[in-house]
């Protein structure tokens, strides 16, 4: 039986080592670097980088083939969390069981730390020593994919909608659309980059994108459920905040039990998308099941 915990531990150790190496290449240590390191190395799930690696493996590759992209995805994700936690956004005091960046430092430093991580992500991607024109084109494609997913047509647009629509009762379809931008875009591109960097064929890429769309939505549904009934001590952040901010969520629209059923159906669909893949896709299957079983 596949051991997801062992898989996570081995991959996270390699990803964290690569991230630490990138941070150490900065010219001089200072408060900004301290804030960047504080948030980036705070012990997150590394979900997006793990997904990138698992998609690459499903298509016949390895983490080493995609490691710069995996690191860049973590930097982009961490930048988004730093900014989301700011008083002007979600105004959260805790993240991963410790004070948020603006609480541990100050608002200006947190903003700049987020900005620095975002630009460092693309510095990392554009610094790849490509051995051929074909390889250079692949990494340029990855830069384009990630920048689109993280930008105003993707994650940032989703966050803007989330803020603008607080206090508004959305339809289920509109809620899905918003979350596909806010949460799903970076999850989908993580899988896509992993596949493209190891030369997956068009059919594999399409199926892996479909898989990622389903788990991306399931991830957000589960987050909404945990915001209702999660344990703050396990999650490392407060619960009940969605209701306080009058946000439309899956539990508020569907009810708690129906939301759990909906998440389960999404995971079933994700697993079906992997039907033509062999045992190399077992990490992806385990990751899908993990999404709705997680407690944080």
C-alpha positions in Angstrom: 0.0 0.0 0.0 1.3 3.4 -0.9 2.7 5.4 2.1 1.7 9.0 1.5 3.3 10.3 4.7 6.7 8.8 3.7 6.3 10.3 0.2 5.5 13.7 1.7 8.4 13.5 4.1 10.9 12.6 1.4 9.8 15.2 -1.1 9.3 18.0 1.4 12.9 17.4 2.7 14.3 17.9 -0.8 12.0 20.9 -1.6 12.9 22.6 1.7 16.6 22.0 1.1 16.3 23.6 -2.3 14.4 26.6 -0.9 16.9 27.2 1.8 19.7 27.1 -0.8 17.9 29.7 -2.9 17.4 32.0 0.1 21.1 31.6 1.0 22.2 33.1 -2.3 21.0 36.5 -1.4 23.8 39.1 -1.0 23.3 39.9 2.7 21.0 38.9 5.5 18.7 41.6 6.7 15.2 42.2 8.1 13.5 41.6 4.7 15.2 38.3 4.2 14.4 37.3 7.7 10.7 38.0 7.0 10.8 36.1 3.7 12.4 33.1 5.4 10.0 33.3 8.4 7.0 32.8 6.1 8.5 30.6 3.4 10.0 28.1 5.9 7.1 28.1 8.3 6.3 24.4 7.8 3.5 24.5 5.2 2.1 21.5 3.5 4.0 22.2 0.3 0.9 21.0 -1.5 1.5 22.8 -4.8 5.2 21.7 -5.1 4.2 18.1 -4.2 1.5 18.2 -6.8 4.1 19.4 -9.4 6.4 16.6 -8.5 3.7 14.0 -8.5 2.4 15.1 -11.9 5.9 14.8 -13.3 6.3 11.3 -11.9 3.0 10.2 -13.3 4.3 11.2 -16.8 7.6 9.4 -16.3 9.7 12.1 -14.7 11.1 13.0 -11.2 11.2 15.8 -8.7 14.7 16.8 -9.9 13.2 17.5 -13.4 10.8 20.1 -11.9 12.5 21.3 -8.7 13.0 25.0 -9.7 9.3 25.1 -10.7 8.3 23.4 -7.4 10.3 26.0 -5.4 8.9 28.9 -7.5 5.3 27.7 -6.8 5.9 27.7 -3.1 7.3 31.2 -3.2 4.3 32.4 -5.2 1.9 30.7 -2.8 3.7 32.0 0.3 3.6 35.6 -1.1 -0.1 35.3 -1.6 -0.6 34.1 2.0 1.4 37.0 3.4 -0.7 39.5 1.5 -4.0 37.7 2.2 -3.3 37.9 6.0 -2.8 41.7 5.9 -5.3 44.0 7.7 -6.5 45.3 4.3 -7.3 41.8 3.2 -8.4 39.0 5.6 -6.7 40.6 8.7 -5.5 37.3 10.2 -3.2 37.0 13.2 -2.2 33.4 12.9 -0.9 31.3 10.0 0.5 27.8 10.4 0.3 28.1 14.2 2.5 31.2 14.5 1.9 35.0 14.1 1.4 36.1 10.6 4.2 38.0 8.9 2.8 41.4 9.5 2.3 40.5 13.2 5.8 39.1 13.6 7.4 42.0 11.8 5.2 44.9 10.6 2.9 45.6 7.7 5.4 47.4 5.5 7.9 44.5 5.9 5.2 41.9 5.2 4.2 43.7 2.0 7.8 43.9 0.8 8.5 40.3 1.9 5.6 39.1 -0.2 6.7 41.2 -3.2 10.3 39.9 -2.8 9.1 36.2 -2.8 7.0 36.8 -5.9 9.9 38.3 -7.8 12.3 35.7 -6.5 10.1 33.0 -7.9 10.5 34.3 -11.4 14.2 35.1 -10.8 14.5 31.4 -10.0 12.6 30.2 -13.0 14.5 32.5 -15.4 17.9 31.4 -14.0 17.7 27.9 -15.3 20.8 26.9 -17.3 19.0 25.4 -20.2 21.1 22.8 -22.1 19.2 23.3 -25.4 16.8 25.6 -27.1 14.0 23.1 -26.6 14.6 23.1 -22.8 14.8 26.9 -22.7 11.4 27.1 -24.5 9.9 24.7 -21.9 11.1 26.8 -19.0 9.8 30.0 -20.7 6.5 28.3 -21.1 6.4 27.5 -17.4 7.1 31.2 -16.6 4.2 32.1 -18.8 1.9 29.5 -17.2 2.7 30.4 -13.6 2.5 34.2 -14.2 -0.9 33.8 -15.9 -2.3 31.6 -13.1 -0.9 33.9 -10.3 -1.8 37.2 -12.0 -4.9 39.3 -12.6 -6.5 36.7 -14.7 -6.1 34.0 -12.0 -5.3 34.1 -8.3 -5.2 37.8 -7.9 -8.6 38.2 -9.6 -10.0 35.5 -7.4 -8.8 37.3 -4.3 -10.3 40.6 -5.6 -13.6 38.9 -6.1 -13.5 37.3 -2.7 -13.0 40.7 -1.0 -15.5 42.5 -3.2 -18.3 39.9 -2.7 -18.1 39.7 1.1 -21.7 40.1 2.3 -23.1 38.9 -1.0 -24.9 35.6 -1.4 -23.4 34.0 -4.5 -24.9 31.2 -6.6 -23.1 27.9 -6.6 -21.7 28.4 -10.1 -20.4 31.9 -9.2 -18.8 30.5 -6.1 -17.1 27.8 -8.1 -15.8 30.3 -10.7 -14.4 32.5 -8.0 -12.6 29.7 -6.2 -11.2 28.3 -9.5 -9.4 31.6 -9.8 -8.5 32.2 -6.1 -7.4 28.7 -5.2 -7.7 26.5 -8.2 -5.5 28.4 -10.7 -2.2 27.8 -8.8 -3.2 24.2 -8.1 -4.0 23.6 -11.7 -0.8 25.2 -13.0 1.3 23.1 -10.5 0.1 19.9 -12.2 0.4 21.4 -15.7 4.0 22.5 -15.2 5.0 19.2 -13.7 3.6 17.4 -16.8 5.0 19.8 -19.4 8.5 19.9 -18.0 8.9 16.1 -18.5 7.4 16.1 -22.0 4.0 14.6 -21.2 1.9 14.0 -24.3 -1.2 16.2 -24.9 -3.6 13.5 -23.7 -1.7 13.1 -20.4 -1.6 16.9 -19.9 -5.4 17.2 -20.6 -6.2 14.4 -18.1 -3.8 15.9 -15.4 -5.4 19.3 -15.9 -8.8 17.7 -15.4 -7.6 16.0 -12.3 -6.2 19.2 -10.9 -9.4 21.1 -11.6 -11.4 18.6 -9.5 -8.9 18.5 -6.6 -8.5 22.3 -6.7 -12.2 22.7 -6.1 -12.3 19.9 -3.5 -9.4 21.7 -1.7 -11.5 24.8 -1.3 -14.6 23.0 -0.3 -12.6 21.2 2.4 -11.2 24.5 3.5 -14.7 25.9 3.9 -15.7 22.9 5.9 -12.7 23.1 8.2 -13.5 26.8 8.8 -16.8 25.6 10.3 -15.8 22.5 12.2 -12.0 22.4 12.2 -9.8 22.4 15.3 -7.9 25.7 15.6 -5.1 23.9 17.6 -4.5 21.5 14.7 -5.1 24.1 11.9 -2.9 26.7 13.3 -5.4 29.5 12.6 -8.8 30.6 13.7 -12.1 29.0 12.6 -15.5 30.6 12.0 -14.0 33.6 10.2 -15.9 33.0 7.0 -19.2 33.5 8.8 -17.9 36.6 10.6 -16.9 38.1 7.3 -20.2 37.1 5.7 -18.5 35.1 2.9 -20.4 32.8 0.6 -19.0 29.3 1.3 -20.1 25.8 0.3 -21.5 25.0 3.8 -23.5 28.3 3.7 -24.9 27.4 0.3 -25.2 23.6 0.5 -25.1 22.8 4.2 -22.2 21.0 5.9 -23.1 17.4 5.1 -24.0 18.2 1.5 -20.6 20.0 1.2 -18.8 16.9 2.4 -20.7 14.8 -0.2 -19.9 17.3 -2.9 -16.2 17.2 -2.0 -16.3 13.4 -2.2 -17.8 13.4 -5.6 -15.1 15.8 -6.8 -12.4 13.5 -5.6 -14.1 10.5 -7.3 -14.0 12.5 -10.5 -10.4 13.3 -10.0 -9.5 9.7 -9.5 -11.4 8.8 -12.7 -9.3 11.3 -14.6 -6.3 9.2 -13.7 -7.8 5.9 -14.9 -5.4 5.5 -17.8 -2.3 6.2 -15.7 -0.3 3.3 -14.2 1.2 3.0 -10.7 3.4 6.0 -11.3 0.3 8.1 -10.6 -0.3 6.5 -7.2 1.0 9.6 -5.4 -1.6 11.7 -7.3 -4.3 9.3 -6.2 -3.2 9.4 -2.6 -3.0 13.2 -2.7 -6.6 13.4 -3.9 -7.8 11.2 -1.0 -5.7 13.3 1.4 -7.5 16.5 0.4 -10.8 15.5 2.0 -9.3 13.6 4.9 -7.0 16.4 6.1 -7.6 18.2 9.4 -5.7 21.4 8.4 
